[in-house]
Amino acid sequence: MKIDFFEVPEEGLSLDLVDAQWCPADILKKGHAVASLFLKRIGPRVIAGGTLSATVVLDCDRCLAPFDLPLQAHFKIDIELPDGQADVWEHGDHQCHDEEMDVHVLENTKIDVSDILLQQLYLALPMKALCNDECRGICESCGINRNKLECECKQETVSPFAVLAKLKT
């Protein structure tokens, strides 16, 4: 879904979207992904703010079992058109300052709402997906999920500094 920058009214524009309009099919989710977005034009900028919520299905990084992760994200982004610096943006020679980090500069006059929501969804995903904080993972020897069953494998902890113990004599 794309909205023209100059068609955003000064009093604002409110959008309520469900997953078919913005959430990609490659993200496995349970139920619907819902987003609420408010766009408001203030001078040369459009302020986009809103929330999104979804329950995604991820694979645990330790035990490889699938689990449901509810996500909630609140965001605010400033959107601008390039003002005479289009050639600088195209060549990638622009150095961003701190106040520009939450500013999205458009390549043309179209605001891609789906892209904004997709970026916020990916930012809400955890760096390390864990089914729970106490996940014990899988056994290195037999590959069994140690959260569900106990294996009979001997767990040896070999320290990389064990070689130094021989030098102590």
Steps between C-alpha positions, in 0.01 A plus 500: 500500500647832391386851585618815328697733729295804395166324550554463875278767657626735771226378734632146455403169350420191706541147362411164652654211308482122526774259393384442143576865427853515642634182665705278265396141441847365590456594868313220673245645738206391711188705461505840338771763499335833572643848456370844579675794334451876518659729240511876548668762284690770689671739262752312285461178700248224548496351848406131501420339831313196607493153642508149366428168661542145379575154631779345294624142501878473539744213544697507826870562446594248773258208469370562144138453613237737357336742744256791489630849572253785549639829368392854582675800349447874533681725256538855373682592180556834328470481123656761271554565134861564394536877470757561230730230636368219282841446338665470845247236609539303177878480526494409870743776604274645768602465864198468732491708816321392819189707423470329160495142629120484527448680169402302194586681176283402207637432154179633341174644632344162589493384864503120509295421810551125460879546499490713817292240683717215375814675626339552841399134514857387428633745761263350758640149447757389758867462408504155660174306487456292816191299591569595865792635701573162658513309170755219534547449125587175330760243601824534302542123484159347432300806387210452741304803620616529862188700594281194436721199579814422694768327299755248626792675335797589712533878508868582502608855548840546346660827584718660233743578782545132599825496298643765736457265798776279354740795491451566870736218603 
